[in-house]
Amino acid sequence: TYIIDMLKPIDEIWKNVARKARGDVNRAKRRNLIIKKINTFDDLKQYLLLHNTWVKTKGLELSDPFRDIEELWKNHKKGMEQFFLAYKDDKLISAVRIVCFNGIAYTNFVVSSDSESTNLGGSYLTWYALEWAKDNGFKLYDFSGGKKSSDKNLLLFYKKKWGGSEYSHYNLVKIKKKYHYKIYELLFILFRY
C-alpha cells in the first residue's frame, strides 16, 4: 500500500506528487471540472449508478447496485465514509469513495465513466480527497493495497505517483477448520483466473 503522512504541509505533499499527476490536476481545473461532496440520497444513487457502469467496463456485473444503499447512506451520515463526485458540463464523469477510520482516510474506490477519451476526473478527485483529508485533520491517507508483481501494475503505478511511502500490507486469516479452508483456497484459485 502507499500511505501519505497528512501531518506534512499541503505544499510539501503537492511537491511529492509526480509531475504528470500535478499536470492532470491542473488541466482538470482549467477544463472546469466541478467536484461535489455527496449531500443527498440521490447523489449516492448517482455514485452507485456510475460504479455499476464502471464495473461493467471490467467485465463484471452487479446483481443489484442499490443493495447496500441504506448502509452506505448511514455510514456517510455518521462520517465513516465520504463520497466525492466529479462533473464535466453537468455530467458525472468520476467518483471516489473514502472510508474514514481512526484518523486515516482510506481510498476505497475511484471510478470513472470513461465517456471522455481524456478523463481527468480520477486524478482531480484524488487530489481533492487528499486536500479534504488534510483540511479535516486526518493523520494518514492510505491508497489501499494491490498485488505486487514483476510486470507494470497500473493500479500500483497510479497510487505511487501521489508521493506516498510504500508499506507492505498483510492479510491474516485465522483458520478454524482446516478442511473448509482448503476448499476455500481451491475455489479461490479456480474462480480467480
C-alpha positions in Angstrom: 0.0 0.0 0.0 1.0 3.6 -0.3 0.5 6.0 2.6 0.9 9.8 2.8 1.7 11.4 6.1 -1.0 14.1 6.3 0.8 16.0 9.1 3.2 17.4 6.4 2.3 20.8 5.0 0.0 20.5 1.9 2.7 22.3 -0.2 5.2 19.5 0.6 2.6 16.8 -0.2 1.9 18.6 -3.6 5.7 18.7 -4.4 5.9 14.9 -3.8 3.2 14.2 -6.3 4.5 13.1 -9.7 4.8 15.8 -12.3 2.3 14.2 -14.6 -0.3 13.8 -11.9 0.1 17.5 -10.9 -0.4 18.4 -14.6 -3.5 16.3 -14.8 -5.0 18.1 -11.7 -4.1 21.5 -13.2 -5.7 20.5 -16.6 -8.8 19.4 -14.8 -9.1 22.8 -13.1 -8.6 24.6 -16.4 -11.3 22.4 -18.1 -13.7 23.5 -15.3 -14.3 20.1 -13.8 -16.5 20.5 -10.7 -16.1 18.4 -7.6 -19.1 17.9 -5.3 -19.3 16.2 -2.0 -22.4 13.9 -1.7 -25.1 15.6 0.2 -28.3 13.8 -0.7 -29.6 10.3 -1.1 -30.0 11.0 -4.8 -26.3 11.9 -5.0 -25.5 8.5 -3.6 -27.7 6.8 -6.2 -25.7 8.7 -8.9 -22.5 7.3 -7.4 -23.8 3.8 -7.4 -25.0 4.0 -11.0 -21.6 5.2 -12.1 -20.0 2.5 -10.0 -22.2 -0.1 -11.8 -21.2 1.3 -15.2 -17.5 1.2 -14.2 -17.9 -2.4 -13.0 -19.3 -3.4 -16.4 -16.2 -2.0 -18.2 -14.2 -4.5 -16.1 -16.3 -7.4 -17.4 -18.2 -7.8 -14.2 -21.8 -7.2 -13.3 -23.5 -6.3 -10.0 -26.8 -8.1 -9.5 -28.3 -5.2 -7.6 -26.2 -2.0 -7.5 -28.5 -0.5 -4.8 -28.4 -3.5 -2.5 -26.3 -1.7 0.2 -27.5 1.8 -0.4 -29.1 2.2 3.1 -25.9 1.0 4.8 -23.8 3.3 2.7 -26.1 6.3 3.4 -26.0 5.5 7.2 -22.1 5.3 7.1 -21.9 8.5 5.2 -24.2 10.3 7.6 -22.0 9.1 10.5 -18.9 10.4 8.8 -17.5 6.8 8.3 -17.5 7.2 4.5 -17.3 10.2 2.2 -18.1 10.3 -1.5 -16.9 12.9 -4.0 -18.3 13.3 -7.5 -16.6 15.0 -10.5 -18.7 16.6 -13.2 -17.8 17.9 -16.6 -20.5 20.1 -18.2 -23.1 18.9 -15.6 -22.3 15.2 -16.5 -21.0 12.9 -13.8 -17.7 11.5 -15.1 -15.8 10.2 -12.0 -16.3 9.5 -8.3 -14.3 8.5 -5.3 -15.3 6.7 -2.1 -13.2 7.4 1.0 -13.5 5.3 4.2 -12.7 7.2 7.4 -11.4 5.5 10.5 -9.2 6.4 13.4 -7.6 9.4 11.7 -6.9 7.5 8.5 -8.6 8.4 5.1 -8.6 5.2 3.1 -9.4 5.2 -0.7 -12.0 2.5 -1.3 -12.9 3.2 -5.0 -12.0 5.6 -7.7 -14.5 5.0 -10.6 -14.8 6.7 -14.0 -17.3 6.7 -16.8 -14.6 6.5 -19.4 -17.0 8.6 -21.6 -14.3 11.0 -22.4 -11.0 10.0 -24.0 -9.1 12.1 -21.6 -11.0 11.8 -18.3 -9.1 13.8 -15.7 -11.8 13.2 -13.1 -10.0 10.5 -11.2 -6.8 12.5 -10.8 -8.6 15.6 -9.8 -10.8 13.7 -7.3 -7.7 12.0 -5.8 -6.0 15.4 -5.1 -9.3 16.8 -3.9 -9.7 13.9 -1.4 -6.1 14.5 -0.2 -6.8 18.2 0.4 -10.1 17.3 2.1 -8.3 14.8 4.4 -5.7 17.4 5.3 -8.4 20.1 6.0 -10.3 17.6 8.2 -7.4 16.7 10.4 -6.6 13.2 9.1 -3.2 11.9 10.1 -2.7 9.5 7.2 -4.1 8.9 3.7 -4.0 5.3 2.6 -4.3 4.5 -1.1 -5.0 0.8 -0.2 -3.1 -2.2 -1.4 -2.6 -4.0 -4.6 -0.8 -7.1 -5.7 2.9 -6.5 -6.3 4.1 -8.2 -9.4 7.1 -8.1 -11.7 5.2 -6.6 -14.6 4.0 -3.0 -14.6 0.9 -2.9 -12.4 -1.1 0.1 -13.5 -3.1 0.3 -10.3 0.0 0.4 -8.1 1.6 2.9 -10.6 -1.4 5.2 -10.1 -1.1 5.0 -6.3 2.6 5.5 -6.3 2.5 8.8 -8.3 0.8 10.6 -5.4 4.0 10.6 -3.4 3.2 8.3 -0.6 5.6 5.9 1.1 5.3 2.2 0.2 4.4 -0.2 3.0 3.8 -3.9 3.0 0.2 -4.9 3.8 -0.6 -8.3 5.1 -3.9 -10.1 5.4 -4.0 -12.6 8.2 -6.5 -15.4 8.3 -7.3 -17.4 11.4 -8.1 -20.9 10.3 -10.7 -22.7 12.4 -11.4 -25.7 10.2 -8.6 -26.8 8.0 -10.8 -28.8 5.6 -13.1 -25.8 4.9 -10.1 -23.5 4.4 -8.6 -26.0 1.8 -11.9 -25.9 -0.1 -11.9 -22.1 0.0 -8.4 -21.9 -1.3 -9.2 -24.3 -4.2 -12.4 -22.3 -5.1 -10.5 -19.0 -4.9 -7.8 -20.3 -7.3 -10.4 -21.7 -9.7 -12.6 -18.6 -9.9 -9.8 -16.1 -9.8 -8.5 -17.0 -13.2 
